[in-house]
Amino acid sequence: MPACRCGGSAIDTTKISNNTFNKQPTGPAASTELQQQRQKRVYLSVGAPPSSSNSRLSNSEEKDTDVSLDVPAPVNIEEEERNMKHFAALLTGRTSHFLKGEEMKAMYATSTFNPQNIVATGRFLFHKKNLYYSFYTSSKNNRPRTIQFVNDVGTILEEHQLQTPLSDTQSVYQNATGKICGVWRRVPRDYKRLLRDERLHVVLLWGKKDQIDLALGGKIGKYTALQTELFSSLLEPSPGTKPALLNGAGGTAIISTSSGAAASVHLTLVFNGVFGADDYLDSPINIRVESPDRKEIVLDEVQKVRKPSSEINVMEISSPISIPMLRLMSRGKLLLTIESKKNPHLRIQGHIVTRTTCELFQTLLTPHNAESKTKSSGLAWVFLNTDGSLSYNIETDNISTKDRPEINLMEDLGKRRTMLENLTPTFNFNQAIGTIDKLGPKALESLYTGDLGVNIAIENEPSLIRGHFVPRPVADARDSAEPILLKRVENSTTAPVHAMGMAWLAIDNECNLHYELTVNGFQSNPQDLQIYLEEKPIEAIGAPVTRKLLEEFSGSYMEGYVLGMPSSDLVKLENSVCYLEIHSKEKSELMLRGKLKSTKVPSHCFPVHTDNNVPNVPGDHSDSNLIAPGAKCFHSGRFYDESEQWRNANDVCQMCACQRGQPTCEPIKCPAVQCKPNEELVRREGECCSMCIPQNVVIETEKTVEQTARGCRLGDQFHLAGAIWHPFLPPNGFDTCTTCTCDVLTLEVRCPRMVCPPLPCSEKIAYRPDKKACCKVCPESKSSRGGEKAGPSNPNVLQDQGSHKTTSPEEILSQGGCKVLNKIYENGQEWHPILASHGEQKCIKCRCKDSKVNCDRKRCSRSTCQQTRISAKRKFYEKPGIGGGNEPVIDECCSTQCRRSRRHHRRTHQERPSAADDRQQQSKRVQQQANLNRSGSNNHSS
């Protein structure tokens, strides 16, 4: 018997059919070449998958290089790498023993303990330098957090972090099927050799970020039956068995069927753990397929394994099967059991479900006749659930319920078409979404071979649009909630008549953007195309638009990604309105456009703002650099440019302006109108202010105004003939000191400014009674005030409440008042400041003027100081009571100031002696020296 190298040792593989050993299954193997031809036909009609490049996935088409299993052909290494496609792996406690080796003990030694007997099985598809992976895991445990690919010595070659827990909107497919899906992009050449030589292992890790609770590993191997696999089964220790005896046991089944005249089933079993300690040669096992609900046995055979292995055992069985049992198998109603013949308590089992591979089936719905004049188009995508039900999603354009469309799921075998299911009852608002619970085995085979499709018909048009489903692996872009329908732009001159497309877009767990695109209608007119991503904050008139070029391509298929996209841009995909656009590179013209929907961004991809890293807030007036040059304001359902003015849509008597990215509105202020004797004061309908119209001029109605629109234009604003208004000058608002008029006859605009009368006081002390007052006024004198005014600054002075109007501090401040040390002063008021340590400073006078406080010390002239000194001397020398009462009053402020100035001059003269004083001092020193010399000589002579 032939041997299979698995788990590092040679293991016999038993291939058993009903009558003869070593016989391949007739059904699936015979139809392999036909299936490949059908898949090749479908790929050429829709567009072949892309090949990889160094930075992005390109769109170049490539012929299917599958070689028929029964017709071997000599190929070189490159062709062999290109042809290898399907692989599988079993992950149990027994297949994870390699994780306990010396090289891997440090990382996995404490995590290989598996008391719950968790089992997993994987399928791998190598296509265009990418390795797509799919897993079924035991329902007893949660979703793993990490997938690792390692070699024989324990070196981690690739590691992928999984999204846990998986959001409901993150992956509809993975949530519905319970599978784990992903892809290893651009596998290096050396790692391809490891995959080809079955020296590559896969490891699933459970636990928290820094802790591994469980690690399951297994070797990735090649199995011929994977080429035609339709169903899978994950085999776990059977309920009721002892966990200690089946520690680390498990298995998987690769199942294919044929529903022709002689229906049959083929099983490839990969398993371990059902052998006792004394089973080392020709160990019998029992394989059973049954229906628990009907209590019927479909298959029950006893076969022998020549050399049992503790890690991997492979066995193949073929058997006829009835169509009713095939129908139950397609609905997940059959149970597969493997048990030891000697020890029946060594038993593993699992239900037969849809195959492990993560895949969905998609198609574009287009007119089959190139000369058709219909503008209808659409897309459809379906996937199989674990119970065999088919979830379908159909989206159409330019087809409404008024057209009474008929949507059918059909099997197209060339000249013969068979309607399988009517989907019309679920059609509503251009969409048909639902589930087909009972899908027959024949329809399932047609789905995998590319013979299943959707046809939409209307009255007098039996096939308006239609398409055949094509399988696509679920990963990256196709792991999103739903695709986008790219519609043809009406005014496009370069897009073909029936041009349309389908796009998938998603954000992966590493915060990278992935997109996949399929277009139709460009086969007859190939051209270079560009993919753009358009973003706007909301769908409104004048909204700011940003476009980002994703990639350039040609052909009908494109798959690519953007690495390292800023988190601020990623958030816009979820919170803003985004479109995917297809442009013509040669003419830079928009041809196809589709709106993104349900784009979910992982929470850890959002930008993180700390207290020291807060984004600039538009409208902050502290820094003019915070506002972007293209900043706009959103108001009344649309966007306005910076400095733009408009009337409020909700209140036409309000003027609004866009300032620093923030809209501000102010009620319209109507000027005082005094009409001439031959004029009439009128207020037209829809206007806020009255105007003067000559009596001999016919007043225009609203209808005639819309037709003629006779008036004047000042800036961006239009004013009717005869209108009178104050100009609106943001950010200061309405300029009430200027009044503009639109002459009713000449339509001439005049804007004279108010002329202020001359002031009876100095300009220095004049002030504006209001911040927006046109003219200044003089402060009131003390006599006119009638004594000191009782106000907020003099709260203890009692006055008649009926003779004075009480004014609140807020009103005083709004009119240009000032607030000093919790005291309120009116605009134009003067006072002496009071210091806590020195009392009232009468030599200092403060004045409030237009909300600003200015304080000045009284300055005395030279003549005033001279008169003050003379008055002081007279007062000192004259006797009291002499001189009468005509002496001038001495100003205390000037007296102090002049005295301080005189002392300063005196000190200066003392500090700086004159030249005569210097000469006098020098002569004295010379005389003293001479006297000393004379006295010394007299003493010597004596």
SVG drawing of the C-alpha trace seen along z (x, -y; Angstrom):
<svg xmlns="http://www.w3.org/2000/svg" viewBox="-48 -143 119 149">
<polyline fill="none" stroke="black" stroke-width="0.4" points="0.0,0.0 1.2,-3.5 2.7,-5.5 2.2,-9.1 4.8,-11.2 3.0,-12.9 4.2,-14.2 7.8,-13.5 7.4,-9.7 6.1,-7.4 2.5,-6.5 0.5,-4.0 -2.5,-5.4 -5.4,-3.1 -7.5,-3.9 -10.7,-1.9 -13.6,-1.8 -16.6,0.5 -15.0,3.3 -11.3,2.6 -8.4,1.1 -6.3,-1.8 -9.1,-3.0 -9.7,-6.8 -13.3,-8.1 -14.9,-8.1 -17.3,-11.1 -15.1,-13.9 -11.9,-12.9 -13.6,-12.5 -15.2,-15.9 -12.0,-17.8 -11.0,-18.8 -14.5,-19.8 -14.7,-22.0 -11.4,-23.7 -12.6,-24.5 -15.9,-25.9 -14.0,-28.0 -11.6,-29.2 -14.6,-30.3 -16.1,-32.2 -12.9,-34.0 -12.3,-35.1 -15.8,-36.6 -15.6,-38.6 -11.9,-39.2 -9.0,-37.1 -7.7,-37.6 -4.6,-39.8 -1.0,-38.8 1.2,-40.4 4.0,-42.9 6.5,-44.4 4.3,-47.1 0.7,-46.5 -1.3,-43.8 -1.5,-44.3 -4.4,-43.5 -2.6,-41.5 -4.6,-38.5 -3.2,-35.0 -4.4,-31.7 -5.4,-28.9 -2.4,-26.7 -4.1,-23.8 -2.9,-20.4 -5.5,-17.6 -4.8,-15.0 -5.0,-12.1 -2.8,-13.7 0.6,-14.5 2.9,-16.9 6.5,-17.7 6.9,-21.1 9.8,-23.1 10.1,-24.5 8.4,-27.8 5.4,-26.1 5.2,-23.7 5.1,-26.5 2.4,-28.2 0.4,-25.0 0.4,-24.1 -2.9,-25.4 -4.7,-23.4 -3.4,-22.4 -4.9,-21.3 -3.9,-21.0 -5.1,-19.2 -4.5,-20.9 -4.9,-18.8 -3.0,-18.2 -1.2,-15.3 -0.2,-17.2 1.2,-20.0 4.0,-17.9 6.6,-19.7 5.9,-22.8 7.5,-21.1 10.8,-20.8 14.0,-22.4 13.8,-25.3 10.1,-26.1 9.9,-25.1 10.6,-28.6 7.5,-30.0 5.0,-27.2 5.9,-24.7 3.3,-26.0 0.5,-26.5 0.3,-23.1 -1.9,-21.7 -5.3,-21.1 -7.8,-19.8 -10.9,-20.7 -9.5,-18.7 -9.8,-21.7 -9.5,-20.8 -9.1,-22.9 -8.7,-22.2 -7.4,-24.5 -7.6,-24.9 -5.0,-26.8 -5.2,-28.1 -2.0,-29.4 -2.9,-31.8 -0.8,-34.5 2.0,-34.5 -0.6,-34.8 -1.6,-32.1 -5.3,-32.3 -6.1,-30.4 -9.5,-29.2 -10.2,-27.5 -12.9,-25.7 -12.3,-25.5 -14.1,-23.8 -17.1,-25.7 -16.0,-25.0 -13.5,-27.8 -13.4,-31.5 -11.9,-32.9 -8.1,-32.7 -6.1,-35.9 -3.1,-35.1 -2.1,-32.9 1.6,-32.0 3.4,-30.2 6.6,-28.5 9.2,-26.2 10.6,-22.9 13.1,-24.6 10.4,-26.9 11.3,-30.2 8.2,-32.4 8.0,-33.3 4.7,-35.2 2.3,-36.3 -1.2,-37.7 -3.2,-39.3 -7.0,-38.5 -9.8,-40.8 -11.2,-39.7 -14.1,-39.9 -15.3,-40.2 -17.7,-43.0 -21.1,-42.3 -20.3,-44.9 -16.7,-44.0 -17.2,-40.7 -20.6,-39.4 -19.2,-36.3 -17.1,-35.2 -19.8,-35.9 -22.4,-33.9 -20.2,-30.9 -18.0,-30.9 -14.8,-30.5 -11.5,-32.3 -10.4,-33.9 -7.3,-35.7 -4.4,-35.9 -0.6,-35.9 0.4,-38.4 3.5,-37.9 4.9,-34.7 8.7,-34.8 10.2,-32.2 12.1,-30.3 8.9,-29.9 7.1,-28.6 9.6,-25.8 8.8,-25.0 5.1,-24.9 5.8,-22.7 8.0,-20.3 5.4,-20.1 7.8,-21.7 5.6,-24.6 3.5,-24.5 0.6,-26.7 -0.1,-27.6 -3.2,-29.1 -2.8,-31.0 -5.5,-31.8 -5.2,-34.1 -4.6,-37.7 -2.1,-40.0 0.9,-39.1 -0.2,-35.6 -0.7,-32.4 -3.4,-30.2 -3.5,-27.6 -1.4,-26.8 -2.4,-24.3 -0.2,-23.5 -0.1,-21.3 1.7,-20.6 0.4,-22.0 0.2,-19.1 -1.0,-18.4 -4.1,-16.3 -5.4,-15.4 -9.0,-15.3 -8.9,-19.0 -9.3,-19.8 -12.9,-18.6 -13.9,-19.2 -17.5,-20.1 -18.0,-19.3 -15.9,-19.2 -16.1,-17.8 -14.3,-18.7 -14.0,-15.5 -13.8,-15.9 -14.0,-13.5 -17.5,-12.2 -19.7,-13.2 -19.8,-10.5 -16.2,-9.4 -13.4,-9.9 -11.4,-13.0 -8.2,-11.5 -8.3,-8.6 -8.9,-10.9 -6.5,-13.6 -5.3,-15.4 -7.4,-13.3 -9.3,-14.7 -9.6,-14.7 -11.0,-16.2 -12.7,-14.9 -12.4,-16.1 -15.7,-15.1 -16.7,-15.3 -19.8,-14.0 -21.3,-13.4 -25.0,-13.7 -25.2,-12.2 -27.0,-9.0 -24.9,-7.0 -24.5,-9.3 -21.5,-8.7 -19.5,-10.2 -15.8,-10.2 -14.2,-10.7 -10.6,-11.5 -10.1,-11.1 -7.2,-12.7 -7.3,-11.7 -5.5,-10.5 -6.2,-9.3 -8.6,-6.3 -5.9,-3.7 -5.1,-1.9 -1.7,-1.2 -1.6,2.3 -2.6,1.1 0.6,1.0 -0.2,3.1 -3.4,3.6 -5.6,1.8 -9.3,2.0 -11.4,-1.1 -15.1,-1.7 -16.2,-4.5 -19.9,-5.4 -22.0,-8.1 -25.5,-8.4 -28.6,-10.6 -29.3,-11.1 -32.8,-12.5 -33.9,-9.7 -31.8,-7.1 -30.5,-5.8 -27.1,-4.5 -25.6,-5.9 -22.2,-4.3 -20.8,-1.8 -17.5,-0.1 -14.6,1.4 -11.1,0.8 -7.6,1.5 -4.8,-0.9 -1.6,1.0 0.7,-1.2 -1.2,-3.6 0.4,-6.9 -0.1,-9.0 -0.1,-12.2 -1.5,-11.8 -3.4,-8.9 -4.9,-9.3 -7.7,-7.1 -9.8,-7.4 -13.2,-5.8 -15.7,-5.9 -19.3,-4.7 -22.5,-5.1 -25.2,-7.3 -28.8,-8.0 -30.1,-11.4 -32.1,-11.9 -29.0,-11.3 -27.1,-13.7 -29.8,-16.3 -29.5,-15.7 -25.7,-16.0 -26.0,-19.4 -28.1,-20.6 -25.7,-19.5 -27.9,-16.7 -25.4,-13.8 -22.9,-12.8 -19.5,-11.2 -18.0,-9.0 -14.6,-7.2 -14.1,-4.7 -11.8,-1.9 -13.2,1.5 -11.5,3.0 -12.2,0.1 -15.5,-1.6 -15.0,-4.2 -12.1,-5.7 -14.4,-7.6 -14.4,-11.0 -17.2,-12.4 -18.6,-15.6 -21.3,-16.8 -20.7,-17.1 -21.0,-20.8 -20.0,-23.1 -16.3,-23.0 -13.8,-24.8 -12.6,-27.2 -13.6,-30.8 -15.2,-31.9 -18.1,-33.9 -19.5,-34.0 -20.1,-37.2 -21.2,-38.4 -22.0,-41.6 -25.5,-41.8 -25.2,-43.2 -27.2,-43.0 -26.2,-39.9 -26.8,-41.7 -24.2,-44.4 -26.7,-46.3 -29.3,-46.6 -30.4,-50.1 -31.3,-49.5 -29.5,-51.4 -30.2,-48.8 -27.3,-47.1 -26.6,-45.4 -24.5,-43.0 -25.1,-39.8 -23.1,-37.9 -23.9,-34.8 -22.2,-32.5 -23.0,-29.2 -23.7,-28.9 -22.6,-25.9 -26.1,-24.4 -26.0,-24.4 -28.4,-27.4 -27.5,-30.0 -27.5,-33.7 -28.0,-36.0 -27.7,-39.7 -28.8,-41.4 -28.6,-45.1 -29.9,-46.7 -29.9,-50.1 -32.6,-51.6 -35.0,-48.8 -38.0,-49.6 -41.0,-47.7 -43.1,-49.5 -41.3,-47.5 -42.5,-44.2 -39.1,-42.5 -38.8,-38.8 -35.5,-37.6 -34.6,-34.0 -31.7,-31.8 -30.9,-29.7 -28.6,-26.9 -27.1,-27.7 -25.6,-24.7 -25.2,-26.3 -28.3,-25.7 -30.3,-24.4 -31.3,-26.8 -33.2,-25.7 -34.8,-28.0 -34.0,-26.8 -35.5,-29.5 -37.7,-32.6 -36.2,-35.5 -38.7,-38.2 -40.7,-38.2 -37.7,-39.6 -37.1,-42.4 -37.7,-45.9 -36.0,-49.3 -33.6,-48.0 -32.5,-45.2 -33.2,-41.5 -31.8,-40.0 -32.7,-36.6 -31.7,-33.0 -32.5,-29.8 -32.8,-27.1 -33.0,-24.1 -30.4,-24.1 -30.1,-20.8 -26.9,-18.9 -27.1,-19.5 -27.3,-23.3 -24.4,-23.1 -22.2,-21.4 -23.3,-24.0 -22.3,-26.8 -18.8,-25.5 -18.4,-24.8 -19.6,-28.3 -22.9,-27.2 -25.1,-29.0 -26.3,-32.6 -29.0,-35.2 -31.4,-36.4 -33.6,-39.4 -36.5,-39.7 -39.2,-42.3 -42.3,-42.4 -41.3,-41.8 -37.7,-41.3 -37.1,-37.7 -33.4,-38.4 -32.8,-42.1 -29.6,-41.6 -27.9,-38.4 -24.6,-37.0 -22.8,-33.8 -21.3,-33.5 -17.5,-33.3 -15.8,-32.1 -13.6,-34.5 -11.6,-33.8 -12.7,-35.9 -9.9,-38.1 -9.0,-41.8 -11.3,-43.8 -13.9,-41.0 -14.1,-40.7 -16.4,-43.7 -20.1,-44.0 -21.1,-44.4 -19.8,-45.5 -20.3,-48.8 -22.1,-49.1 -20.2,-51.4 -22.7,-53.2 -22.0,-54.8 -22.0,-58.7 -24.7,-60.0 -22.7,-62.8 -19.6,-60.7 -18.5,-60.7 -15.6,-58.1 -17.4,-55.4 -19.0,-52.6 -22.8,-52.4 -23.0,-49.4 -20.0,-50.2 -20.4,-49.3 -18.4,-47.8 -18.3,-46.2 -15.9,-47.2 -15.0,-45.8 -13.3,-48.0 -12.2,-47.2 -9.8,-48.2 -7.9,-45.3 -6.7,-44.8 -3.4,-46.4 -5.2,-49.6 -4.4,-49.2 -6.9,-50.0 -7.7,-47.2 -9.8,-47.4 -10.9,-45.0 -12.5,-46.1 -14.2,-44.4 -15.4,-46.4 -17.4,-45.4 -17.9,-46.9 -14.3,-47.9 -13.4,-44.7 -14.1,-46.2 -12.3,-49.5 -9.4,-48.9 -7.9,-52.0 -5.9,-53.1 -8.0,-53.8 -7.5,-55.5 -9.1,-54.8 -9.9,-57.8 -11.3,-58.0 -13.5,-61.0 -14.4,-62.4 -16.7,-65.1 -17.9,-65.7 -21.6,-65.5 -23.8,-65.4 -24.5,-69.1 -24.3,-71.8 -20.8,-73.4 -19.3,-70.7 -15.5,-70.7 -14.2,-67.7 -10.9,-65.9 -9.8,-63.2 -7.0,-60.7 -5.5,-58.7 -5.4,-55.1 -4.0,-53.4 -3.8,-53.2 -4.7,-50.0 -6.0,-48.6 -8.2,-45.6 -11.3,-44.3 -9.9,-43.4 -7.8,-45.2 -6.8,-44.3 -4.7,-46.6 -4.1,-48.2 -2.7,-51.3 -0.3,-50.8 0.3,-53.3 -2.8,-55.4 -3.1,-58.2 -5.7,-57.5 -7.4,-60.9 -8.1,-59.7 -9.3,-56.3 -11.8,-57.8 -13.3,-59.7 -14.1,-56.5 -16.5,-55.7 -17.8,-59.1 -17.8,-61.0 -19.4,-60.6 -17.1,-58.8 -17.2,-57.7 -15.1,-55.4 -14.5,-56.8 -13.1,-55.4 -11.5,-58.0 -10.1,-57.9 -6.4,-58.5 -6.1,-59.9 -9.0,-62.4 -9.2,-62.8 -12.9,-62.2 -15.2,-60.6 -16.8,-57.4 -18.0,-55.2 -18.9,-56.3 -20.2,-54.5 -21.0,-55.5 -19.2,-53.7 -21.4,-52.1 -20.8,-50.2 -17.1,-50.9 -16.1,-49.8 -12.8,-51.0 -11.3,-49.0 -11.4,-51.0 -7.7,-50.9 -7.2,-52.6 -8.8,-55.8 -6.5,-58.7 -5.5,-59.1 -5.6,-62.6 -4.0,-63.3 -4.1,-66.5 -0.9,-67.7 -2.0,-66.6 -5.4,-68.1 -6.3,-68.9 -6.8,-72.5 -10.5,-73.6 -11.8,-75.5 -13.0,-78.9 -10.4,-79.5 -9.5,-83.1 -6.3,-82.8 -4.3,-81.9 -5.0,-82.7 -2.9,-79.8 -5.4,-77.3 -7.9,-77.8 -7.1,-75.9 -7.0,-77.9 -10.0,-76.0 -12.1,-76.2 -15.8,-76.3 -18.9,-77.0 -21.9,-74.7 -25.3,-76.4 -28.8,-75.8 -28.0,-72.5 -25.1,-73.6 -21.5,-74.8 -20.2,-78.4 -16.7,-79.6 -14.7,-81.8 -15.9,-85.4 -19.0,-84.5 -22.3,-86.3 -25.8,-85.0 -29.4,-85.4 -30.5,-82.9 -32.7,-80.3 -34.7,-79.9 -35.1,-83.7 -34.7,-86.0 -34.4,-89.0 -31.0,-87.7 -27.6,-88.1 -24.9,-85.5 -21.2,-85.4 -18.5,-82.7 -15.7,-83.9 -12.7,-81.6 -14.7,-78.5 -17.7,-79.5 -21.0,-80.9 -22.3,-84.0 -25.8,-85.5 -27.1,-88.9 -30.6,-90.4 -30.9,-93.0 -31.0,-96.5 -33.3,-98.8 -32.3,-102.5 -34.7,-105.3 -36.5,-106.3 -37.9,-109.8 -39.7,-110.0 -40.0,-113.1 -43.5,-114.6 -43.8,-112.9 -42.7,-109.5 -44.6,-106.8 -43.2,-104.5 -43.9,-100.9 -42.6,-97.4 -42.5,-94.9 -43.4,-91.2 -40.4,-89.2 -38.4,-92.3 -37.4,-93.1 -37.2,-97.0 -39.4,-99.6 -38.4,-101.9 -39.4,-105.1 -41.0,-104.7 -42.1,-107.7 -45.9,-107.8 -45.8,-107.6 -43.8,-104.3 -45.7,-101.0 -44.8,-98.7 -43.5,-95.4 -45.2,-92.2 -43.2,-89.2 -43.9,-87.5 -42.6,-90.4 -39.6,-90.7 -38.6,-87.1 -39.0,-87.8 -37.2,-91.2 -35.2,-91.4 -34.6,-95.1 -32.3,-96.5 -28.7,-97.1 -25.9,-94.8 -23.4,-95.7 -20.8,-93.0 -22.5,-89.6 -25.9,-91.0 -28.8,-92.1 -31.1,-94.9 -34.3,-95.9 -34.8,-99.3 -35.6,-101.9 -34.1,-99.8 -32.4,-101.5 -30.0,-99.5 -27.0,-99.5 -24.0,-97.6 -23.2,-94.3 -19.4,-94.3 -18.4,-91.2 -17.0,-90.6 -18.3,-94.0 -21.8,-93.4 -24.0,-96.1 -22.4,-99.6 -25.3,-101.8 -23.2,-104.9 -23.5,-104.3 -26.8,-104.2 -26.9,-102.9 -29.7,-103.5 -30.5,-102.1 -32.0,-104.8 -35.4,-103.6 -34.9,-105.3 -31.1,-105.2 -30.3,-102.1 -27.3,-103.9 -25.9,-102.9 -24.9,-105.7 -23.5,-105.0 -22.9,-108.3 -21.6,-108.2 -23.1,-110.2 -21.5,-113.6 -20.8,-114.3 -21.3,-117.8 -18.3,-119.7 -17.5,-118.9 -17.5,-121.7 -14.8,-119.9 -11.4,-118.5 -11.0,-115.4 -9.0,-113.9 -11.8,-113.8 -14.6,-113.0 -16.0,-109.5 -18.5,-107.3 -21.6,-106.6 -22.0,-103.2 -19.4,-100.9 -21.2,-101.3 -22.1,-105.0 -21.3,-107.0 -20.3,-110.2 -18.4,-111.1 -19.9,-113.2 -18.4,-115.3 -18.6,-114.3 -21.3,-116.0 -20.1,-118.8 -20.6,-118.7 -23.2,-121.4 -25.3,-119.7 -25.1,-116.5 -26.5,-118.1 -23.9,-117.0 -22.1,-113.7 -24.1,-111.0 -25.2,-108.0 -24.3,-105.0 -22.5,-101.7 -19.3,-103.5 -21.2,-105.4 -23.6,-102.9 -24.0,-104.8 -25.4,-108.0 -29.2,-108.1 -31.2,-109.7 -34.8,-109.8 -35.6,-106.5 -38.3,-108.1 -36.1,-110.8 -33.3,-108.4 -33.4,-105.3 -31.7,-102.4 -29.1,-100.9 -27.7,-97.4 -23.9,-96.9 -24.2,-94.8 -25.9,-97.7 -23.2,-100.1 -20.4,-97.8 -22.2,-97.2 -22.3,-101.0 -18.5,-101.3 -18.3,-101.4 -15.3,-100.1 -14.8,-97.8 -12.0,-98.5 -11.6,-96.6 -15.2,-95.4 -16.5,-99.0 -18.4,-100.0 -17.8,-103.4 -19.8,-104.8 -18.4,-105.7 -16.9,-109.2 -16.8,-109.2 -13.7,-110.5 -12.5,-109.7 -9.5,-109.7 -8.2,-106.3 -8.1,-105.1 -5.2,-103.1 -5.6,-101.0 -2.3,-102.3 -2.5,-106.0 -6.2,-106.7 -7.6,-108.8 -5.0,-110.1 -6.3,-113.5 -3.3,-114.3 -4.1,-111.4 -7.2,-111.4 -8.6,-108.3 -11.1,-108.4 -13.2,-105.7 -13.4,-106.0 -14.9,-103.3 -14.2,-100.5 -10.6,-101.6 -9.2,-103.2 -6.5,-105.9 -4.9,-107.5 -2.7,-110.6 -0.9,-112.6 -1.5,-116.3 1.5,-118.2 2.5,-121.7 4.1,-124.3 7.2,-126.3 5.2,-129.5 2.8,-127.6 5.7,-126.3 7.2,-129.9 3.8,-131.3 3.4,-128.4 6.8,-129.2 6.1,-133.0 2.7,-132.2 4.4,-129.8 7.0,-132.5 4.3,-135.1 2.3,-132.8 5.5,-132.0 6.6,-135.6 3.2,-137.4 1.3,-137.4 -2.0,-135.6 -4.9,-137.7 -2.9,-140.3 -3.2,-140.5 -6.9,-139.9 -8.6,-137.0 -7.3,-137.7 -4.3,-135.4 -4.2,-132.8 -5.1,-129.2 -2.1,-127.0 -2.4,-123.9 -1.3,-121.0 -0.5,-118.8 1.7,-121.5 3.3,-122.4 4.4,-118.8 5.6,-118.4 7.5,-121.7 9.1,-120.9 10.3,-117.5 11.7,-119.1 13.7,-121.8 15.2,-119.2 16.3,-117.3 18.1,-120.3 19.7,-121.1 21.1,-117.6 22.4,-117.8 24.4,-121.0 25.8,-119.6 27.0,-116.5 28.6,-118.4 31.1,-121.2 32.1,-124.1 35.7,-124.6 36.4,-127.6 35.7,-125.4 38.1,-122.8 40.9,-125.5 40.2,-126.8 40.5,-123.3 43.7,-122.7 45.4,-125.9 44.5,-125.0 46.3,-121.7 49.4,-123.5 49.5,-125.9 49.2,-123.2 52.1,-121.3 54.3,-124.4 53.5,-125.0 54.6,-121.5 57.9,-121.9 58.6,-125.1 58.0,-123.7 60.3,-120.7 63.3,-123.0 63.0,-125.0 63.2,-121.9 66.4,-120.7 68.3,-124.0 67.5,-124.1"/>
</svg>
